[in-house]
Amino acid sequence: MRLMLAACCLLTAGCSAIPETPQPVATAPAYECAPRELVITGLSRNYGESVLGMGLGALGVVEMWAGDGGTFTVTVSTADGLTCLVMSGEHWQAVRPKERGQGS
C-alpha cells in the first residue's frame, strides 16, 4: 500500500502520512512505473532520498535510494525510460562495510 501511495505522491506535491499495510503473500507485486525523471525528482523532493548504489539486474538497472529521514526505496529502470518502484520502507540505517579479511 505504501508503495502505491508513494507513487501517487510522486505525481503530486502533497502527501499525507502513508499507512503501512501488509500485503498478502499470495498476490504478485504490481509495480508503479513512471518516466525516470518524474520518479527521481519525486524521491528527492518528497522524501529527501538520493541514490546509494546501483547494479544491473534481469529487469534493468536496480537502484537503492535512501534519505536522512530513514526512508528507503528500491527502483528498477528499464531501457524504455521508465523507472518502477519495487519496494520502499522506513527506518533505513547505513552500515559501514567491513574491510576484507575481517570476518563477519
C-alpha atoms as a printed R data frame, in Angstrom:
    type eleno elety resid chain resno      x       y       z
1   ATOM     1    CA   MET     A     1  0.000   0.000   0.000
2   ATOM     2    CA   ARG     A     2  2.788   2.446   0.897
3   ATOM     3    CA   LEU     A     3  4.374   1.744  -2.474
4   ATOM     4    CA   MET     A     4  1.253   2.601  -4.448
5   ATOM     5    CA   LEU     A     5  0.583   5.688  -2.366
6   ATOM     6    CA   ALA     A     6  4.220   6.734  -2.709
7   ATOM     7    CA   ALA     A     7  3.880   6.533  -6.487
8   ATOM     8    CA   CYS     A     8  0.827   8.780  -6.314
9   ATOM     9    CA   CYS     A     9  2.749  11.205  -4.107
10  ATOM    10    CA   LEU     A    10  5.496  11.393  -6.711
11  ATOM    11    CA   LEU     A    11  2.964  12.784  -9.141
12  ATOM    12    CA   THR     A    12  1.545  15.354  -6.738
13  ATOM    13    CA   ALA     A    13  3.104  17.946  -4.460
14  ATOM    14    CA   GLY     A    14  1.328  16.919  -1.258
15  ATOM    15    CA   CYS     A    15  1.441  13.657   0.627
16  ATOM    16    CA   SER     A    16 -0.052  12.799   3.970
17  ATOM    17    CA   ALA     A    17  1.108  10.002   6.232
18  ATOM    18    CA   ILE     A    18  1.405   6.747   4.322
19  ATOM    19    CA   PRO     A    19 -0.113   3.745   6.097
20  ATOM    20    CA   GLU     A    20  1.957   0.575   6.487
21  ATOM    21    CA   THR     A    21 -0.496  -2.142   5.445
22  ATOM    22    CA   PRO     A    22  0.865  -5.676   4.900
23  ATOM    23    CA   GLN     A    23  0.153  -7.205   1.510
24  ATOM    24    CA   PRO     A    24 -0.997 -10.830   1.254
25  ATOM    25    CA   VAL     A    25  1.854 -13.152   0.308
26  ATOM    26    CA   ALA     A    26 -0.172 -14.817  -2.468
27  ATOM    27    CA   THR     A    27 -0.547 -11.622  -4.510
28  ATOM    28    CA   ALA     A    28  2.042 -10.768  -7.114
29  ATOM    29    CA   PRO     A    29  3.538  -7.286  -6.784
30  ATOM    30    CA   ALA     A    30  2.176  -4.634  -9.126
31  ATOM    31    CA   TYR     A    31  4.969  -2.147  -9.691
32  ATOM    32    CA   GLU     A    32  4.147   1.510 -10.140
33  ATOM    33    CA   CYS     A    33  6.163   2.944 -13.059
34  ATOM    34    CA   ALA     A    34  6.598   6.449 -14.457
35  ATOM    35    CA   PRO     A    35  9.129   8.338 -16.577
36  ATOM    36    CA   ARG     A    36 12.511   8.235 -14.825
37  ATOM    37    CA   GLU     A    37 12.849  11.997 -14.365
38  ATOM    38    CA   LEU     A    38  9.479  12.174 -12.614
39  ATOM    39    CA   VAL     A    39 10.346   9.341 -10.211
40  ATOM    40    CA   ILE     A    40 13.803  10.601  -9.231
41  ATOM    41    CA   THR     A    41 12.506  14.150  -8.771
42  ATOM    42    CA   GLY     A    42  9.737  12.814  -6.522
43  ATOM    43    CA   LEU     A    43 12.082  10.673  -4.431
44  ATOM    44    CA   SER     A    44 14.415  13.619  -3.961
45  ATOM    45    CA   ARG     A    45 11.846  16.350  -3.388
46  ATOM    46    CA   ASN     A    46  9.185  14.458  -1.400
47  ATOM    47    CA   TYR     A    47 11.368  12.085   0.620
48  ATOM    48    CA   GLY     A    48 14.852  13.659   0.533
49  ATOM    49    CA   GLU     A    49 16.248  10.453  -0.937
50  ATOM    50    CA   SER     A    50 19.370  10.103  -3.049
51  ATOM    51    CA   VAL     A    51 20.811   7.081  -4.784
52  ATOM    52    CA   LEU     A    52 23.255   4.982  -2.722
53  ATOM    53    CA   GLY     A    53 24.220   2.423  -5.323
54  ATOM    54    CA   MET     A    54 23.146   0.608  -8.447
55  ATOM    55    CA   GLY     A    55 23.614  -2.590 -10.379
56  ATOM    56    CA   LEU     A    56 22.386  -4.364 -13.475
57  ATOM    57    CA   GLY     A    57 19.568  -6.837 -12.846
58  ATOM    58    CA   ALA     A    58 17.445  -9.078 -15.028
59  ATOM    59    CA   LEU     A    59 14.747  -6.395 -15.379
60  ATOM    60    CA   GLY     A    60 17.029  -3.370 -15.809
61  ATOM    61    CA   VAL     A    61 19.138  -1.048 -13.683
62  ATOM    62    CA   VAL     A    62 18.408  -1.592  -9.978
63  ATOM    63    CA   GLU     A    63 18.983   1.386  -7.675
64  ATOM    64    CA   MET     A    64 18.912   1.722  -3.900
65  ATOM    65    CA   TRP     A    65 17.739   5.131  -2.620
66  ATOM    66    CA   ALA     A    66 17.671   6.404   0.978
67  ATOM    67    CA   GLY     A    67 17.038   9.655   2.796
68  ATOM    68    CA   ASP     A    68 18.268  11.195   6.026
69  ATOM    69    CA   GLY     A    69 14.780  10.750   7.486
70  ATOM    70    CA   GLY     A    70 15.101   6.949   7.347
71  ATOM    71    CA   THR     A    71 13.023   6.252   4.235
72  ATOM    72    CA   PHE     A    72 14.362   3.969   1.503
73  ATOM    73    CA   THR     A    73 13.252   2.873  -1.955
74  ATOM    74    CA   VAL     A    74 14.390   0.230  -4.441
75  ATOM    75    CA   THR     A    75 13.772   1.097  -8.095
76  ATOM    76    CA   VAL     A    76 14.293  -0.618 -11.442
77  ATOM    77    CA   SER     A    77 14.819   1.491 -14.558
78  ATOM    78    CA   THR     A    78 14.056  -0.084 -17.924
79  ATOM    79    CA   ALA     A    79 15.554   0.580 -21.327
80  ATOM    80    CA   ASP     A    80 12.398   2.391 -22.447
81  ATOM    81    CA   GLY     A    81 12.927   5.207 -19.911
82  ATOM    82    CA   LEU     A    82 10.549   4.076 -17.184
83  ATOM    83    CA   THR     A    83 11.513   3.732 -13.528
84  ATOM    84    CA   CYS     A    84  9.459   1.385 -11.360
85  ATOM    85    CA   LEU     A    85  9.097   1.421  -7.583
86  ATOM    86    CA   VAL     A    86  9.891  -2.119  -6.438
87  ATOM    87    CA   MET     A    87  9.764  -1.628  -2.690
88  ATOM    88    CA   SER     A    88 10.056   1.061  -0.063
89  ATOM    89    CA   GLY     A    89 10.205   1.310   3.682
90  ATOM    90    CA   GLU     A    90 11.277   3.222   6.734
91  ATOM    91    CA   HIS     A    91 13.989   3.080   9.406
92  ATOM    92    CA   TRP     A    92 16.894   2.767   6.956
93  ATOM    93    CA   GLN     A    93 20.268   2.541   8.674
94  ATOM    94    CA   ALA     A    94 23.535   2.758   6.785
95  ATOM    95    CA   VAL     A    95 26.198   0.270   7.822
96  ATOM    96    CA   ARG     A    96 29.899   0.555   7.195
97  ATOM    97    CA   PRO     A    97 31.232  -2.338   5.106
98  ATOM    98    CA   LYS     A    98 33.879  -4.449   6.828
99  ATOM    99    CA   GLU     A    99 37.312  -4.441   5.313
100 ATOM   100    CA   ARG     A   100 38.327  -7.611   3.527
101 ATOM   101    CA   GLY     A   101 39.719 -10.284   5.818
102 ATOM   102    CA   GLN     A   102 37.825  -9.117   8.953
103 ATOM   103    CA   GLY     A   103 35.255 -11.925   9.016
104 ATOM   104    CA   SER     A   104 31.565 -11.482   9.731
